[in-house]
């Protein structure tokens, strides 16, 4: 069980996104910095990777997380959290866990869209991965994905616009 959990952790943190880079950026490359995360009481321990505009660490509640930002010709974020391995309380706390990750990773506007989507219909665990799209005209892609992997739950929030 411990081996499965660490396999999940490694899998989750290997996932990465990339941004296209050219000489003229459409979106500001300075929209995210380590400072905004350093102030968060929700984050216990973290490491900031300036070159890739990414933070990885452990939340105050013990869950592992990763948030990657990219901007220039494209704007996007990918936030990942591993919840577990104690599965008993996860089904009743799933919406709260997703919102917790969203509050850490997203802007106020993005978080409101996420919150509104979850408010319309709660998420539930399933043996198959669950993918819920966030309805918005602002983003080309914005979704929540929840996957059970072994003894843990893998939560991903991803948004993107060109």
N, C-alpha and C positions, 0 to 999 in steps of 0.2 A: 504494500500500500504506500509506503514511504517512497519507494522507487517510482511508482506511478505518479505520485504528486510532483516529484522533482522533474520527471519527464515533461509534465504539463508546464511547469515553470519555465523550463528551458525552451520548450516549443513556443510559448507565449512571448518570451523576450527575444526570440530570434526573428519574429515577424517584424518587418520594417516596411516603411513606405519611402518612396523617393520623389523628389521634385525635379521638374525640368528647370534648367538654368540657362538663361541667356543674358545678354548685356542689359536689356531693358526689362525691368520688373514691373508687372501690373499691380501686384500686391506688395505691400511693405514687408521687407524681410526682418524688420525690427519689432514686430508685433508681440513677440513673446520673449521673456527673459527669465533667468533663474530667480530674480527678485520676487516675482508674483508667486512662485511656489514656496520660497523661503518663509513667507509670512503665514502660510497655511498651518493651522493647528491639526488638520486632518492628516498631515504627512509626518511620519515618525522619523524615518531615515531615507535619504535620497542621494543620488549622484546626478549631476547635471552634465550633459554632453553637449557643449557649446557648438562644436563643429556640425553635429547632426540635429541640433535644436530638439533635444530629447532629454527626458527625465525618467529615471527608473528608481524604484525604491520600495519601501514598506510603509503602508499607512499606519496611523496610530492604532487602528483596530486589528492590525496584524496581517491584513491582506496585501499581497504583492501587486504592484501597479507599474505601468509604463505609459507615458504620453509622448507622442512624437508630433511635432508641428512642421509644416512646410509651407513656404510661400515664395512667390516670385511670379511666374506665369500661371501658376496654379496655387490655390489656397486649400489647405486641408489639415486635418488632425486625425490621429488614431490613438485612442485611449483603450488600454487593456487592464483588466483586473482579474486576479485569480482568487477565488473565494473557496475556502475549504481548508483542510479536508473534512471537517465536520459538516455533514450534509443536512442534519436534522432541522435546523432553523432556516436554512437557505430558501426553501419555497415561500415561506411567509415574509421573508425580508428581501426578496429578489428586486422588487421595484425600488426599495430604499437603497439597495446596493448600487443599482444602475444610476440612480439620481446622485448618490454619493460620488461616484466616479465622474459623472457629468459636471457636478459642482466644482470639482478639482480641475477638470480639463477644459471646460467650455467657457466661452464668453457668456455674458448675461443673456444676450439675444438667442444664442445657440441653446443655452440651458432651458430657456422658456419654451422653445420648440420641442425639446426632448421631454420636458415636464408635461406639456400639453398632450403629447402623444401617449405617454404612460397614463395620464389622468383619464383618457378616453377608454382605455382598456388595459388592465393589469397584465403583466407578463406572467407566464407560468412555465415551470420546468417540464421538459419533455425528453424522451430518449433521443429524439432527433434534434439537431440544432434548430433554434428558433431565430428567425431574422425578421425584425419589424422595421419597416421603413418609416422615417419621420417625414411627414408631408410638409413640403415647403417648395416655393418657387425659387428661393435664394440659392439652393445648392443643387448640383448635378447628382449628388449622391449623399445621403444622410441616413444611417441605419444603426440599429442596435442588434447585436447578435449574442445569443446566450447558448453555450454548449456545455453539456456535462461530459467531462473527461475523467474517467476513473472515479476518484474520491473527491473531485473538486468541480467547481463551475468556472468556466472561462467566459468573462463578459467583455465584449468589444463594442466601442462606440466609434464610428468612423464617419467623417464628413469630408466633402470635396467639392470644389467649384473651380471651373476653368476661367 
